[in-house]
Amino acid sequence: MDDLSINFAGIKAPNPFWLASAPPTNSGYQVMKAFDQGWGGAVWKTLGVPVINVSSRYGGLNYRDTRMMGFNNIELITDRPLKDNLKEIEEVKKYFPDHAVIASLMVESREEWHQIVRDVENAGADGLELNFGCPHGMCERGMGSAVGQEPEVLKTIVSWVKEVAKTPVIVKLTPNITDITEPGLAAVEGGGDAISLINTIQSLVGVDIDNFVSYPNVGGESTNGGYCGPAVKPIALNMLKNCAQHSGINIPISGIGGIENWKDAVEHILLGASSVQVCTAVMHYGFGIIREMTSGLERYMDNKGFNTINDMVGKALPNIKTWENLNLNHKVTANINADKCIECQLCYTACEDGAHQAIGLQKDVSRVPYVIEENCVGCNLCSLVCPVEGCITMERKDDGKEVVTWSDKTIKGTAPETFNDERAGGIGHYVPEPKDALNKNR
């Protein structure tokens, strides 16, 4: 049997699937219902000085038949009294002692941080998550992403928390920053035990063009909110990779952003996450999605020969290089399966107008397009726009030899020239080819 249990920075859980701090973890009732259905942990909706939330609160971005591809919310931290949340945390741990309950926190002063840490730990929380990511409402008050965007401030607050914390401290990072590794390093320097990312992205999801107000509409007005859902997964994966590959960020990472099935979770784990957090998918489909997530993960682990989650963590990282270290000799071209083609000619239109004019149309024979191989650069556009799965495939055409464009290894050429390039990770040797050869390669 595969072992889905994890020990994340000292926080144990029966599986890596946690509910992110959000509306689905607003109450003890919800968290216990989720645990009963199979979720391994929950990060409680952020606690602090209770706020008054607005109505309405959510906006959605749809693409054709895809409902809620992106999701925007302007809801703030909990609007429930702290004593009620503490009581319910204690009750949840009584009935589910083996599940992870992490308290998300957001306050201002050192004294407030000390007090709320003691309160939630006394209630039985297994760990703490410091919310330095909220991109709306709270940041205007000097909290949330206002802290996450200032590494030195973040470092200081983490150190305040560590002065009194007896449980592991997770630092939640904001994606609303140029370099996600800067707050990641600050979390490490402040003594954080782990990081989680990403929080929501500052956004407007659309405008009501009849009433001239963006969504969601609050009495004829609106504001920017936090963007999440399937649409943010590519951004989350890239920022996760950046932190996981950084030698200075050597603490566990909880992956968040666009996870709504087992495959999304696996992608985060392969890029360095050792737990994953889910929000929007639960708000869309309910707690029951956990059954498909756990069974899908188990099947994947069986097929790949992984016995534990730790066996998977970061397995894809060695294959992610900087652009200049990719193999320029690698060559693929498109191949169209005439038997599967439905003759929509989308591939022709896309390549003709948006790419390299490498697809032609038959004359008076068939509406099935054909590939003009000498023009094809293997960009993949045709296969991406094709509505039939497996109709257009990319076939390798090179001789299998590797060409490294820029690295700390010696590249064969004419005369050696020493360089010092930070992108290549230090000092190396680059041997330039003749200009005509370089121009030909380009």
Number of C-alpha atoms within 10 A of each C-alpha: 8 14 14 19 17 20 17 22 19 14 18 19 23 17 21 26 26 28 29 27 25 21 20 23 21 20 18 20 13 16 25 22 14 23 21 13 14 21 27 26 29 28 26 28 24 27 26 20 17 14 15 11 14 12 12 15 17 17 21 19 19 12 9 7 7 9 12 19 18 20 25 27 24 25 23 23 26 23 17 16 13 17 12 11 21 21 14 18 25 20 17 25 19 11 12 16 14 14 23 27 28 30 31 28 24 21 22 15 10 14 11 15 24 17 14 20 23 16 15 25 20 12 20 21 25 23 26 26 23 26 27 26 29 31 27 24 19 20 17 11 10 12 20 28 29 22 24 31 23 15 20 17 16 25 23 18 22 24 19 18 25 20 13 13 17 14 19 20 27 28 32 28 30 27 24 19 15 8 13 21 22 18 28 33 21 23 30 20 18 22 19 25 23 23 28 26 26 27 27 27 25 22 18 21 21 14 14 11 8 6 10 10 17 19 26 26 19 14 10 11 12 17 16 19 27 23 25 29 25 17 17 20 20 12 15 24 24 14 20 26 21 18 26 23 18 12 9 14 21 16 19 20 30 25 30 30 31 27 27 23 18 21 14 17 27 23 20 29 27 20 27 27 31 26 28 25 24 26 24 25 18 19 13 14 10 13 22 14 18 23 15 13 20 21 12 17 20 20 13 15 21 13 9 10 12 15 15 16 23 20 14 21 21 19 14 15 15 9 7 12 9 11 11 13 16 16 15 15 16 15 17 18 21 24 17 20 14 15 8 13 19 13 12 14 18 15 24 23 16 18 20 14 9 11 17 16 16 21 23 17 15 10 8 6 7 10 15 19 21 18 18 16 14 8 12 19 14 20 16 17 15 27 21 14 16 19 15 13 11 13 17 22 17 17 12 13 12 12 9 11 10 12 14 17 15 21 20 19 13 15 18 14 11 11 10 13 11 12 14 13 13 8 13 16 10 11 14 17 18 22 16 15 14 10 9 9 10 10 9 7 9 7
